[in-house]
């Protein structure tokens, strides 16, 4: 064993390398999105996926559930979807003795990995039910509270062509998402690979990588990753510079942003950087780790003002300006 070996981190890196490999058997491309999803999952956060129809949002999340020994549910959102359809409800059950009792029937939200498809098509009442699950890892029905399975990952997907939707996600709910990841349309080479995999005689087969207990151990390792004080201060400075009234905010932030990221944005950056370092088998955060998570951690936390919305200003461009200002 080499002097630089660290068995817990080495095992985590090995497991996640295998996990990437198994997902890659089914999902073509999207390496950056896969890394972002695994990073957020390991850090204990939830993910908002955005992309046009057919780019593989459902396939990606379903494949992740296939290669780990965890339960998976998909919720297809519609304007008439009610909270009880997601959480579950009490139903009347009759015992063999003829007595009637109320029994809680759990809904699809009770799974380790939940994909909420087209989340912006469902009404605010149902979105609030999802918000409680994301925030407290539990749901409340009447006066009873039910814990959700652990680990719990909620991935909400929305079509980028309908980003406004019938019921746009409220700012408070957007802030609960750890990362926002964008899936781009495949290029010609990737599209050719997709056609070979989906129209040929052979169907890719995946195998299980690890179970719930192993994953819980890996999540504990993330908290043990160290971060230097200057990198911690850099994350604080970047979040502060997204506020239009801050003295280090770039001109584009002052012009187009109504309000910027808050404490959850800084937490997502630091925990995301720690998870990324752990996946690479390193016990400390590097500047590259922090830089890699800035965009997914902040892009949904910059709320544009009227001018920014009218000009359709990309939040990624605003974050680039923040990075230049802080650098």
C-alpha positions, 0 to 999 in steps of 0.5 A: 500500500502506498503512503498516500493511500486512503482506503475509504476514499479509494473505495468511494472512488472505485465504486463511483467509477464503476457506477459511471461505467454502468450508467455509460452502458445505457446513457450516451454522452452527458458526462458532465450531467452524470457527474453533476447528478452523482455529486448532488446525490452523494452530497444529499441534495436534489436535482432539477433537470432541464432539457428538450424532450427526448434527450434522456432525462428519464433514462438517466435517472432510471438507469441510476436506480437500476445500477444501485439496490434502491427503489425507484418511482416516476411521477408524471405531472399533469395539471390535475395531479393532486397531493394525495396522488403523490403522497398517498392517502388513508383508505378504508380497509375491512378486517377478516372480522368485518371491522373497518379501519383506516389504513395509509396507502403510500404513494409513489413519493415513498421511494429512494429515487423519485423522478418528477417529470414535467414538474412545472405542469402541476399545480402549486398545491402539489409542488408544496407537497414535493417541497416538504419532502425535499426539505424535511425528508418526510411528508405529513398527512392530516396530523401524521408524519411519515418518514421517507426512505433513506437515502432519498433523491428527488429529481425534477425534470422540466422541458426547456421549451416550456420553462414557464409552464402552467405553474412556474416553480416558486423561488423558494422551491427552486432554492431547495434544489441542490443543482440545476443541470441542463441536458443538451441535444446529442451531436451527430456522433452521439446520435449515431451511437444512440441509434446503434444501441436502441435499434440493434439486436443487443440490449445493454445490461447493467449490474448492481454496484452497491447497496444502501448501506455502502452508499450511507458510508460514502455520504459520511465520507463527504463531510470529512473532506477538508476545504482550505479557508481561502476556498471557503472565503471564495465561495462566500465572495461569489455568492455575495457578488450575485446580490445586485446591491453588493459592492463587488457585484459586476455591472451585469448583476446590477442590471439584470438580477432582482436578487441573487443566491443565499446561504443554500447556494453557498452550502451547495457549492461547498458540499458539491465541491467536497463530494466531487473531491471525494468521488475523485478519491481526494480528502481535500477540495481543490480550486477546480472542484469549487469552480466545477460546481459554481454554475449548477449550484447558482444558475437557478438561484439568480432571479432575473428582474423584468429587464433580464427576463425581457432580454432573456439573459442566460444566468450562466453568463451572469455567473461567468461575470461573477467569476471574473469579478471575484478572480 
